[in-house]
Amino acid sequence: QKHLSELEIAKKIQASVLPVNFPQTESFKIYASMTPAKEVGGDFYDFFYIDETHFAFSIADVSGKGIPAALFMMNAKSLLKSNLLSGYSLTEAVNKTNKELCQTNNAGMFLTAFIAVFNIETGEVEYVNAGHNPPLVKVNDRYEYLISDTNLVISAMNDFEYSSSSIFLKPDECIFM
C-alpha cells in the first residue's frame, strides 16, 4: 500500500513539472501530451519563451523507468531551461547541461533529446538532436524527417561538443516530435 502511494505521489510531481498552458499566437501554435508507459518515468516535453522573439521547445526520454528516471528527468529539464534562460546559445546550453548532468550522474543514466529554439520573427528553427528520434516536418502535404548533425545522447560523455542545425519554417509548415 505504501509503495503505491509513493508512486502516485511521484506521478503527480512528474505531471506538475510539464507545461499546461499552450500559447496559441498568430505566429505559431503548439500542442503536447504525455502518457507514461508505467506509473512514472523519464519522458518529458517542455516549451517556454526565452525572450519576446525566441521560443524554446524540447522533447526527451531518459534511460530507464520509475522514480530514478523521473528524478533524473526533472533535473535535466530544469538545467536545460535554466541554461537557455541564462542567455547561453542553444549549443552552449546543451553543452553546459551535458557537463552538469555528467558531474552528478552516478547511476549512469542518459537522455535522448530534441531541443529547439524558434525565432518567431524570422521563422528560423535552430535545433540539437541528441540521439532522439528525428522529428517530421510537414511541408505542403508531405512529411519528411528533419535532418540534423549526429550528436551523442546527453550525459554520456562529459566533454562531448554538441552541434546544431537549422531550418526556416514557412507559414503552415509544422514540426511533429
Helices and strands as residue ranges (DSSP letters): H 2-16, E 43-49, E 54-62, H 66-85, H 90-103, E 111-119, E 124-130, E 136-139, E 142-145, E 165-168, E 174-176
